[in-house]
Amino acid sequence: MAHDRIVPPLEGSAAMSADSTFAANVDRTLSLAFSLAYRILGDRESAANACETAYREVRQLPGGTWSAAEETAFLALVRSAALALKGPPNPPSAPLGPRDSRVNAVNELLLAASPLARRAIELCYFGGLSAAEAAELLEAPVDEVRQAMRTVLLAIASSPAANPAEGVQR
């Protein structure tokens, strides 16, 4: 994906400063954004288009820049752009059953988890990132991120309220 495709030059000296700040943000996030879009869409051109859409939307914001703390929100924007290109998912073939009670049970377990575990699960399972990518974003060791996710996922798997299926042995 060409950097020029995402960061076209603006006019004027104030714009040049904004250009360099925006270009630095693109340099910092492009590989992660492209990786996320590629995992969702499965082809390079569509992933490049999703990234371009997200970067253009951010550039239209006042100041056209974002802080490192806002990168997660930006990645959610990339994910939204990629999912919009992908189209609606196929409907489930069968009803899910007593969804509300299971969802509530999982939410309670997630709320009881550490902030690192909650954020890591959000990034990996809902954001499509690998544990290594999430660890980099969370500025935590990858083994710590994996262990935090594993602890919560085991709690969910062993919870009868989250998994009401009969006859399942753990």
HELIX and SHEET records of a PDB file:
HELIX    1   1 HIS A    3  ILE A    6  1                                   4    
HELIX    2   2 SER A   13  LEU A   41  1                                  29    
HELIX    3   3 ARG A   44  ARG A   59  1                                  16    
HELIX    4   4 ALA A   68  GLU A   70  5                                   3    
HELIX    5   5 GLU A   71  LYS A   86  1                                  16    
HELIX    6   6 ARG A   99  ALA A  112  1                                  14    
HELIX    7   7 PRO A  115  ILE A  121  1                                   7    
HELIX    8   8 GLU A  122  PHE A  126  3                                   5    
HELIX    9   9 ALA A  131  LEU A  138  1                                   8    
HELIX   10  10 VAL A  142  SER A  158  1                                  17    
END                                                                             
